[in-house]
């Protein structure tokens, strides 16, 4: 008697059950193959991207961040980023600074700007958000000051 004989659901014959198991196994094999193919394509695309020099500061920062050996947002990763502030791009070392702004409700924060400071004195802002309602005089709808 086969291991699967005891697991046959009521109302199904052994042939139906074996056919269903074969179909499940076939689909699992196809999914594994598809997953391996997708991983290989992703790795090839990443290798191709990394073979080219970074096009801008944001991309250079992303590559620097990808070198962190720790899980994202972990305490170890935070410590690593504090110790590895600088990254190399366009002939100089840069550091990245994020500025946040309190949301209108005061319950959260949102990214206000990304500014890069080069050791050669250059300052580049790549992400700048305009003022929100709380600090925009043209949109003062009677909010308390």
C-alpha positions in Angstrom: 0.0 0.0 0.0 1.3 3.4 -1.0 1.8 6.4 1.4 -0.7 8.4 -0.7 -3.4 5.7 -0.3 -4.1 6.7 3.2 -4.4 10.4 2.2 -7.0 10.1 -0.5 -9.9 12.5 0.1 -13.4 11.0 0.3 -15.2 10.9 -3.0 -12.0 10.6 -5.2 -10.8 7.4 -6.7 -7.1 6.4 -6.5 -6.6 7.3 -10.1 -8.1 10.7 -9.7 -6.0 11.4 -6.6 -2.8 10.2 -8.3 -3.6 12.4 -11.3 -4.1 15.4 -9.1 -0.8 14.7 -7.3 1.0 14.4 -10.6 -0.4 17.7 -11.8 0.6 19.5 -8.6 4.1 18.1 -8.9 4.3 19.1 -12.5 3.2 22.7 -11.6 5.7 22.9 -8.7 8.5 21.8 -11.1 7.5 24.5 -13.6 7.3 27.1 -10.9 10.8 26.2 -9.7 12.2 26.4 -13.2 10.4 29.7 -13.8 11.8 31.1 -10.5 15.4 30.0 -11.4 15.0 31.6 -14.8 13.8 34.9 -13.3 16.7 34.9 -10.7 19.2 34.3 -13.5 17.7 37.1 -15.6 17.7 39.4 -12.6 21.4 38.6 -11.8 22.4 39.2 -15.5 20.6 42.5 -15.6 22.2 43.6 -12.3 25.6 42.5 -13.5 25.1 44.5 -16.7 24.0 47.6 -14.7 27.0 47.4 -12.4 29.4 47.1 -15.3 28.5 50.6 -16.4 29.6 53.6 -14.3 26.8 55.2 -12.3 25.0 57.9 -14.2 24.2 60.2 -11.3 24.6 60.7 -7.6 21.4 58.8 -6.7 22.6 55.8 -8.6 26.1 56.0 -7.1 24.4 56.2 -3.6 22.3 53.2 -4.4 25.4 51.2 -5.4 27.1 52.2 -2.2 24.0 51.2 -0.2 24.0 47.8 -1.9 27.4 47.1 -0.5 25.9 47.0 3.1 26.3 43.4 4.3 23.4 43.6 6.8 19.6 43.2 6.4 17.8 46.4 5.5 16.6 48.6 8.3 18.4 46.4 10.9 20.4 48.0 13.8 23.6 46.5 12.2 22.7 48.2 8.9 22.1 51.6 10.6 25.5 51.3 12.3 27.1 50.4 9.0 25.7 53.5 7.3 26.9 55.7 10.2 30.4 54.3 9.8 30.3 54.4 5.9 28.9 57.8 5.2 31.1 58.6 2.2 30.9 57.2 -1.3 33.0 57.9 -4.5 31.5 59.4 -7.6 32.7 61.8 -10.3 36.2 62.1 -9.0 35.4 63.0 -5.4 33.9 61.5 -2.2 30.3 62.5 -1.4 28.0 62.2 1.6 24.3 62.1 1.5 22.0 64.0 3.8 18.2 63.6 4.1 15.9 66.2 5.5 12.5 65.4 6.8 9.4 67.4 7.5 6.6 66.8 9.9 3.3 66.0 8.1 0.4 68.3 8.4 -1.2 66.2 11.1 2.0 66.2 13.1 1.9 62.4 13.4 4.5 61.5 10.8 7.4 62.6 8.8 8.0 62.8 5.0 11.1 63.2 3.0 11.7 66.9 2.3 15.1 66.8 0.4 18.1 64.7 -0.6 21.3 66.8 -0.7 24.7 65.5 -1.6 27.9 67.3 -0.4 31.1 66.7 -2.2 34.5 67.0 -0.6 35.4 69.4 -3.5 32.8 71.9 -2.3 30.0 70.9 -4.7 26.4 70.7 -3.3 23.7 68.9 -5.3 20.1 68.6 -4.3 18.3 65.8 -6.2 15.0 65.7 -4.5 13.3 68.9 -3.2 9.6 69.0 -2.2 7.8 72.3 -2.0 6.2 73.5 1.2 3.3 71.7 2.7 0.1 73.5 3.8 1.4 74.2 7.3 4.2 76.4 6.1 2.8 77.7 2.8 1.3 81.2 3.3 -0.7 81.0 0.0 -2.6 78.0 1.3 -3.5 79.2 4.8 -7.0 78.0 5.3 -7.5 79.2 8.8 -5.2 76.7 10.4 -4.0 77.6 13.8 -0.4 79.1 13.8 
